Amino acid sequence: MAENEEVPKPVESFETCLDELEQVVKQLEAGDLPLERSLELFERGMALSDTCRKQLEAAETRVEMLIRKDGKIQAEPFRPDKSDKP
């Protein structure tokens, strides 16, 4: 691997990202930061929010929905609505 190639950073867990996002929000809400630091934290918060959203969307695709058939609850794989496909 060449020296200038970046190694992909492993994705942090949802919980880790959410915890850090909460800390970022607390710091921003305190309001006693210089503008440049506030902007840095805002950018980091947006990145963390995006990471959390993507992880939640991925989890949603793995969820099994419980449906009632003939009075019984039966597990059925989650299938997102594909009405936009022909």
QUIGIRA-V651651 format. One record per residue. SS is DSSP state (alpha for helix, beta for strand, coil for the rest). OMEGA is omega in degrees with one decimal (* if undefined). D_FIRST is the distance of its C-alpha to the first C-alpha in whole Angstrom. Layout:
# QUIGIRA-V651651
ss=<SS & SS>
omega=<OMEGA & OMEGA>
d_first=<D_FIRST & D_FIRST>
This chain:
# QUIGIRA-V651651
ss=<coil & coil & coil & coil & coil & coil & coil & coil & coil & coil & coil & coil & coil & alpha & alpha & alpha & alpha & alpha & alpha & alpha & alpha & alpha & alpha & alpha & alpha & alpha & alpha & alpha & alpha & alpha & coil & coil & coil & coil & alpha & alpha & alpha & alpha & alpha & alpha & alpha & alpha & alpha & alpha & alpha & alpha & alpha & alpha & alpha & alpha & alpha & alpha & alpha & alpha & alpha & alpha & alpha & alpha & alpha & alpha & alpha & alpha & coil & beta & beta & beta & beta & beta & beta & coil & coil & beta & beta & beta & beta & beta & beta & coil & coil & coil & coil & coil & coil & coil & coil & coil>
omega=<-179.5 & -177.4 & -175.6 & 176.8 & 179.1 & 175.2 & -179.7 & 179.5 & 179.1 & -180.0 & 178.5 & 179.9 & 178.1 & -177.3 & 178.7 & 179.2 & -179.2 & 177.6 & 179.8 & 178.1 & 177.9 & 177.9 & 177.9 & -179.9 & 178.8 & -180.0 & 179.4 & -179.8 & 178.8 & 172.6 & -177.5 & -178.4 & 172.2 & -177.3 & -177.2 & 178.2 & 177.6 & 178.9 & 177.6 & 179.7 & 178.5 & 178.5 & 178.9 & 178.5 & 178.2 & 178.2 & 178.6 & 178.4 & 179.1 & 178.0 & 178.9 & -179.6 & 179.8 & 179.5 & 177.4 & 177.6 & 178.1 & 179.2 & -179.4 & -179.4 & -179.4 & -177.0 & 172.6 & 179.4 & 174.1 & 177.7 & -179.2 & 176.9 & 179.4 & 178.0 & -179.5 & 175.6 & -176.0 & 177.7 & 178.1 & -179.8 & 178.3 & 176.9 & 179.3 & 179.9 & -179.0 & -176.8 & -179.8 & 178.3 & -179.5 & *>
d_first=<0 & 4 & 7 & 9 & 7 & 9 & 9 & 12 & 15 & 18 & 21 & 24 & 27 & 30 & 32 & 29 & 29 & 33 & 34 & 32 & 33 & 36 & 36 & 35 & 38 & 40 & 39 & 39 & 43 & 44 & 44 & 44 & 40 & 40 & 39 & 35 & 34 & 36 & 34 & 31 & 32 & 33 & 30 & 29 & 32 & 31 & 27 & 29 & 31 & 29 & 27 & 30 & 32 & 29 & 29 & 33 & 33 & 31 & 33 & 36 & 35 & 35 & 38 & 41 & 44 & 48 & 50 & 54 & 55 & 59 & 59 & 56 & 53 & 50 & 46 & 45 & 41 & 40 & 40 & 40 & 42 & 41 & 44 & 42 & 41 & 44>
